[in-house]
């Protein structure tokens, strides 16, 4: 559905001679990404307003997006399933942290940083099957994802060393990194499964 709408919008602009007809596929893909991002953002905004966690949601996204771009992760086959997955994952973390005892925040933070850092170090970047990147770009993406993971480690360390550090907010931030690491594992498993199916054909 999103792809169809994106194509219609791109075709409309081409008819208006804003860009050439041969560029319709390129702009269609760009509009797909834009609409998908807007829907994702709208879903997260609605959740954050309903649960009164706007700042917490912003911190989750702040950790999620840069790491997702550099470290990679699971790519759903359809935009709507991608939107649904992200919002369900965030909602799960939001409920977990809302009802978590304050005494468990610090252990959770260290568990999140250990798990996410190990997965990033082992698998980053997870390359999409239909969007291969050069070896040089893979190296750059890996370096950037490790830098981000190091920043996240510093946040976790600050939670331990600084008494007044906002641990609850840090938990939301590091949940964003943990969500990306889970997505990476899902992508690795999916890729291995697809390669196994190809060999059996």
C-alpha positions in Angstrom: 0.0 0.0 0.0 2.8 2.5 0.9 4.6 1.5 -2.2 1.6 2.2 -4.4 1.0 5.6 -2.8 4.7 6.5 -3.2 4.5 5.5 -6.9 1.4 7.6 -7.4 3.0 10.6 -5.7 6.2 10.2 -7.7 4.2 9.9 -11.0 2.2 13.0 -10.1 5.4 15.0 -9.7 6.8 13.6 -12.9 3.6 14.6 -14.8 4.1 18.1 -13.3 7.7 18.0 -14.8 9.3 18.4 -11.4 11.6 15.6 -12.3 12.0 13.2 -15.3 9.7 10.2 -15.9 12.7 7.9 -16.0 13.5 8.9 -12.4 10.1 7.7 -11.1 11.4 4.5 -9.6 14.2 6.3 -7.7 11.7 8.9 -6.3 9.1 6.2 -5.6 11.6 4.5 -3.3 12.5 7.7 -1.6 8.8 8.5 -1.0 8.4 4.9 0.4 11.1 5.5 2.9 9.7 8.9 3.8 6.1 7.7 4.3 7.4 4.6 6.3 9.4 6.9 8.6 6.5 9.2 9.1 4.2 6.3 10.0 6.8 4.9 12.4 7.2 8.3 14.0 3.4 8.8 14.3 3.0 5.4 16.0 5.8 6.1 18.5 4.4 9.6 19.1 0.9 8.2 19.9 2.3 5.7 22.3 4.5 8.3 24.0 1.5 10.6 24.4 -0.8 7.9 25.7 1.8 6.7 28.2 3.1 10.1 29.0 6.7 9.2 28.1 7.6 11.7 25.4 11.1 12.3 26.7 11.7 8.6 27.2 10.6 7.8 23.7 12.9 10.5 22.3 15.8 8.9 24.1 14.9 5.4 22.8 14.8 6.7 19.3 18.1 8.7 19.9 19.9 5.4 20.6 18.0 3.3 18.1 18.3 5.3 14.8 22.1 5.9 14.7 22.9 2.3 15.7 20.3 0.9 13.3 21.8 2.9 10.4 25.4 1.8 11.2 25.0 -1.7 12.6 22.1 -2.9 10.4 19.3 -5.2 11.4 16.3 -7.1 10.3 14.5 -5.8 7.2 10.8 -6.7 7.0 9.4 -7.6 3.6 6.7 -5.0 3.8 6.7 -1.4 5.2 3.6 -2.0 7.2 5.1 -5.0 9.0 8.3 -2.9 9.7 6.1 -0.2 11.2 4.2 -2.7 13.3 7.3 -4.5 14.5 9.0 -1.3 15.6 6.0 0.0 17.5 5.3 -3.4 19.1 9.0 -3.7 20.2 9.0 -0.2 21.7 5.7 -0.8 23.4 7.1 -4.0 25.0 10.1 -2.1 26.3 7.9 0.8 27.5 5.6 -1.6 29.5 8.7 -3.5 30.9 10.3 -0.3 32.2 7.1 1.2 33.5 6.4 -1.7 35.8 10.0 -2.5 36.6 11.1 -2.0 40.2 13.6 0.8 40.7 16.1 -1.6 42.2 16.2 -3.5 38.9 17.0 -0.5 36.7 20.8 -0.7 37.2 21.1 -4.5 36.7 18.9 -4.0 33.6 21.1 -1.3 32.3 24.2 -3.4 32.6 22.5 -6.4 31.1 21.4 -4.2 28.1 24.8 -2.8 27.5 26.6 -6.2 27.8 24.2 -7.9 25.4 24.0 -5.1 22.9 27.8 -4.5 22.9 28.6 -8.2 22.4 26.1 -8.5 19.5 27.4 -5.4 17.9 31.0 -6.5 18.2 30.2 -9.9 16.8 27.9 -9.1 13.9 28.1 -5.4 12.9 27.3 -4.5 10.3 24.5 -6.9 9.3 24.3 -6.5 5.5 20.9 -6.7 3.8 20.7 -9.4 1.2 19.2 -7.2 -1.4 21.4 -4.2 -0.6 25.1 -5.3 -0.5 27.7 -2.7 0.4 31.4 -2.5 -0.5 34.0 -3.8 1.9 35.2 -0.3 2.6 31.7 0.9 3.6 31.3 -2.2 5.7 34.5 -1.3 7.6 33.3 2.3 8.1 29.9 1.2 9.3 31.5 -1.2 11.8 33.8 1.4 13.2 30.9 3.9 13.6 28.7 1.3 15.3 31.5 0.4 17.7 32.0 4.1 18.5 28.3 4.4 19.3 28.4 1.2 21.4 31.3 2.8 23.3 29.3 5.9 24.0 26.5 3.7 25.3 29.0 2.0 27.6 29.9 5.4 29.0 26.2 6.1 29.7 26.0 2.8 31.6 29.1 3.6 33.5 27.8 7.0 34.4 24.7 5.3 35.9 27.0 3.5 38.3 29.4 6.3 39.1 27.2 9.3 39.3 24.5 9.0 42.1 22.3 11.8 40.6 22.4 10.3 37.1 18.8 9.8 35.7 18.9 6.0 35.6 15.3 5.5 34.5 16.0 7.7 31.4 19.2 5.9 30.7 17.3 2.6 30.8 15.0 3.9 27.9 18.1 5.1 26.0 19.9 1.8 26.3 16.7 -0.1 25.5 17.0 1.5 22.0 20.4 -0.1 21.6 19.2 -3.4 22.9 16.3 -3.3 20.4 18.8 -2.8 17.6 20.9 -5.8 18.8 17.8 -8.0 18.8 17.0 -6.9 15.3 20.6 -7.8 14.2 20.2 -11.3 15.6 16.9 -11.7 13.8 18.5 -10.5 10.6 21.5 -12.9 11.0 19.1 -15.9 11.6 16.9 -14.9 8.7 19.9 -14.6 6.3 21.3 -18.0 7.4 17.8 -19.5 6.9 17.5 -18.0 3.4 20.9 -19.2 2.4 20.1 -22.7 3.7 16.9 -22.8 1.7 18.8 -21.7 -1.5 21.3 -24.5 -1.0 18.5 -27.0 -0.7 16.8 -25.9 -4.0 
